[in-house]
Amino acid sequence: MRTYGNWRQPTSPGLLGLGTVGTGLMFVALLIVIVVLMTTGIIQAFVTAAVFGGLILLLTIRDGDGRSVLSRTANRVAWTSTKRRRANIYRSGPLGRSDWGTNQLPGLGAQTRLSEHEDSYARPFAMIYSPHAKTYSIVIGTEPDGAALVDQEQVDLWVADWGHWLRNLGDEPNMEAAAVTIETAPDSGRRLRREVETNTDPDGPDFAKAMLGEVVLSYPAGSSTVKAYVTLTFAAAPRKGAKPRKPDEMARELAARLPGLTASLQATGAGAAHPLSAQELCETIRVAYDPAAATLIDDAHADGEVPDLRWSDVGPTAAQAGWDGYRHDSAKSVTWAMTQAPRGLVQSGVLARLLAPHRDIARKRVTLLYKPIDPARAATLVQSDVRAAEFKATSTRKPAARDSLALRSAQATESEEASGAGLVNFGILVTATVLDPAKEADARAAVDNLGATARLRLRPVYGSQDSAFAAALPLGLVLTKHVAVPAALRERV
C-alpha cells in the first residue's frame, strides 16, 4: 500500500523553545536587566528579571495544541471585550439593528460583494469580491466519484493528480488561496421524487409504478447527500503595489482560465466540475446559515421554480456567537480547527470516516484550506526550515529523537522541492451543525472520535466560532488577511 506523510509545521530557530523573535526579546530583556543592575541596584534588577522571566515563561509553556499561555490569555481577554461590547450578537432584517434592513452576511463576510459573469464556455460563474482583503473568489461545484468499487491503482492515480493540481496552483498568476469543502446533509427526497415523476410512463406496468412509488417513499429515510466545492481565491492587484482590478477586468481574466482549471480538476477524481452560478452560491450559503430553508428550496426546484435569492438576503436573521458554539437561525454549530497534522505515515483513505455522513450530526462540513507558495519563495522557506531544524538538533550534545527526526524530515522536504515538488501550507476546519441543541453533546463526541480516526488533532475554535463558521463556507475568505498579528510574526515568537 502506498503511504503518505512528511507534513511539517513551519518553525523558527531559537533558544528555550522560543523562535527568532522570542530569542531576540530574551536577549533584549537580559540587556535591560544589566542596565538596571548598573544604574539602580540589585533589588530593582531582581524585580526586573522576575518580570521578564514571567513573560518568557508565558511564551514557552505550551499546551498539547501548541498554544502558549500568553496566546490563550490574549484570546480570553479579546473574547471578554467582544462580549462586553455585545459584538457577538447579530440581528438583521427589517427588525434588526442595521439601517439597511437586509439579511447580509455577518462578520468576515459582511463586506463581500457578489457578481455573475460568463466564462469562455458561456457558463455563468459567481465571483465574490472582498474589499478588506482585496481578493476575488470563484467557486467550482464537483461531483466526486468516490472510492467504492475502485481499484487501489486508480485511487493512487487520483491522489497523484491531486498533488499535481495543488502544485500547479503555485504557478497560477495572483493565486492567494484555495479551499475544498465537503458537505454532508440529510436528503429530503425531493430530487428523487422529481426524477421518478418526470420519467415515469403513465402506460407502464402497475407493478413497476408501485415499486417506484415505494422507493420514493422509503429510500430517502436515513440517506444523505454529499456536496463538494472548490474555492479559488485570487489577488485583486496584478502585482505588488499595483492598483486593484475592477470586477469586470478580473472577470475577463478568470473567464479565460476557468475552463482549464475545471478540466484539470476532473482528472483528480472530482468528477464533473462546473463553476457555480450566483443563484447556486446564494442557495448554498443560505442553507448553511438556516438549514430549515433547505426543504423549501428543494420544494421550489421540484415545482420547477427558482427561488429569487440575492446576496443581501443569504445571511442569518439572528445569530449569536458563544465561547465554544455558534447559534444561527434554526440550528447551532460548533467548529473545530486542526492543530496538528497526522504524525507518521497514512494511507489515502485516512479522511474517509471524517468526510462520510454521521447519524449524530445533521449537517457536517469539512473544509481543507490551502495556501500555495510561489516556487520562488518555496526554496527559501525549505532552506530556512532546514537551518532551524539543524539549530535545534545541534544546540545540545544529546539531541532528542524528535529533533533528529525533524531534521531528516526537513532535509527530505528540501530534496523534494529541489526536484520540482510544490510547497503548500494547509489547515482543516470541521463544522458540525445540529437542529436540536439537545444533540450538541452527541455531535461533539462524534467529531472527537472522527478526528481520532483521521489521526488529526482538533480543538474547538474558542472565542471565534462565528469567524471559523464563515471561513469553512465556500466564500474564499483568507484568514491570514483578517488577523491582527501577522502569521509570520507569530511563528517566530
Disulfide bonds with the S-S distance in Angstrom:
none
